[in-house]
Amino acid sequence: MTILNKLVGHNLIAGLILTIVIQPGLANTPRAEELGLGDNPEDITAADASFAQTPAEEAPESNSEPESDAAEIEDVNDTLRIVVTATRTEENILDVPRSVTVINREQIEQQLAFTNNLSDILGRLVPGLSPPTLQANTRGLTLRGRNAQVLVDGVPQNANSGAVSELNGIAPDAIERIEIVPGASAIYGDGATGGIINIITRTPVEAGTVYDISAGTRVGLTSVEEDSFGYNLRLGVAAADEKADGRLTFTYDANNAQFDADGDRIPPETGISDSNRLGLLAKLGYDLDEQQRLGLTYSFYKDALESTFASDLSIFDIPGIQTARAVRIGNISYDAEPELINHVINLTYRNTDLLGSQLDAQLYYLDQESVGTFSDLRPTGLLDIFPLFPEIFQSRNEVSELGARLQLETPLGNSASILWGADYSQEENEIAALFLEGDAFDENLELNIVDEFSLFPKYEIDSLGLFAQAKWDITDQWQISGGLRYDNFDFSVNDYELAFPFGESRG
């Protein structure tokens, strides 16, 4: 019989983050006037990327300025019109007391010529971000030394189970831009002590219909072999009229084998090689009237490992520290294919004038299942210490989350405002070990599941966060802001049986 153990903590975890920043502003300064930048939100706007993903306006043309000054104005405008996640609402980016890094579509396209691993792309372009080396997962990824919360169109990707696939749930070809805001704040909790990495998917066009078709290939230059070539394909269509807009993007990427600087093959377990990636992004938007807008997004992503190579386990017999290397083992027949499948449904609503406040609401559902490649413990010597461990096993991680976000931006006079709201999520996690038959693998390269146990039991976390963030423009050059956040968590777990028991029996 399964007994439900529940830990309820109405005050189990309460977080308080208070940040007061007094900074000189640039708006309405001589430098801003010299560049032709006023305090009009149409000139320099930082919109909420969590809920509203509106494209930036085109830079204004100028025929009266010299060519160099016009280029300078355009460059500055391009920088200042970026949509960021710093405050979850619209404001002039000059008033954001943060260092914000934005990776635009052009930069993403440039990096995709070398790699489609999002972790590597961020590591090359984001100051203070430390990604793992040659890994598709985010184990060890930090932003200024602390963990960062990853969002896709405002939907959190960080699982409480410790899954490390936050950046491997969407195709890079479906990304419009990536915004990185380092540092904690009161408006984001749940693992955002290092800051926010917000991934914004591609937006529809302003009017008409646009088709997008592209194809390409990549090759590793340190070892040009048959499987060192990779291929990618993108098909997309976007359309809009006065009331509605939409986008549909399909991506396919066959990852090639990867080789290091010495020409040695990198084992496929890293997740950056020998895999097929399939992505689908569908977005719809509808303007109910001039103040109200509905948005619906569905994202599907599948990353499947397909390789005849694996890590060479004979290096365990060599004294000292050895470099991992790959060895050809042939086509493996899996009961559970090593792959990651990610589904996200995201519904948003905006009302720009609700009793004088701007309301943003979001309802989302995330479902993710990942199965790892096999691990063979026989050459490691662990079975001599723990004889009840399985000889060969795979891990399977299942995550599902239903969440809602509600926020209001309320003006307090002409120079102050308060952003306040609530975040709620209900998350279920389970990590299991799949025990595999060793003899069938040795004889026929078959990985048959003979049993399944919990590495971590299936559990549920209900979380509720309440926040308020206020700001006051003391003058045109000085601003003070501060925030408060409270988080409450309820945790429940079923009885379970250990996958790797340390006693004499699993019972």
Buried (B, 14 or more C-beta within 10 A) or exposed (E): EEEEEEEEEEEEEEBEBEBEEEBEBBBBBEEBEEBBBBBEEEBBBBBBBBBBBBBBEEBEEEEEEEEEBBEBBBEBBEEBBBBBBBBBBBBBBBBBBBBBBBBBBEBBEEBBEEBBBBBBBBBBBBEBBBBBEBBBBBEEBBBBEBBBBBBBBBBBBBBBBEBBBBBBBBBBBBBBBBBBBBBBBBBBBBBBBBBBBBBBBBBBBEEEEBEBEEEEEBEBEEBEEEBBBBBBBBBBBBBBEEEEBBBBBBBBBBBBBBBBEEEBBBBBBBBBBBBBBBBBBBBBBEBEEEEBBBBBBBBBBBBBBBBBBBBBBEBEEEEEEEEEBBBEBEEBEBBBBBBBBBBBBBBBBBBBEEEEBBBBBBBBBBBBBBBBBBBBBEEEEEBEEEEBBBBBBBBBBBBBBBBBBBBBBBEEEEEBBBBBBEBBBBBBBBBBBBBBBBEBBEEEBBBBBEEBBBBBBBBBBBBEBBBBBBBBBEEBEEBBBBBBBBBBBBBBBBEBEBBBBEEEEEE
